[in-house]
Amino acid sequence: MLQRVKTAVLLVLVYSAVTYLGMRVMMVPSVSGLCLGALFALTFGLLFGRLGAFSAGIGAVIGCSFGGLHTMLLHSLLAVFLSSYVPFRIGRE
């Protein structure tokens, strides 16, 4: 159980750092950021299952709150959670 908690905390930290850095790297100034989190959400879901999906969702909330998107916290939580949980469920069958 303690190993799963350590893994979840590490995944949350990695995902929140990647989300925050992706918001800071602008591809088109003031328009578009580099969305590295999309790659990590899919990977976390496929490799770690439900734990990875929840960790990616919580990491997205932390990354968006530090990045300045306070109005989109619930949307980012649901979007990232579903984008990592749905491939897990499809790959499981």
Secondary structure by P-SEA (a helix, b strand, c coil): caaaaaaaaaaaaaaaaaaaaaaacccccccccccaaaaaaaaaaaacaaaaaaaaaaaaaaaaaaaccccaaaaaaaaaaaaaaaaaaaaac
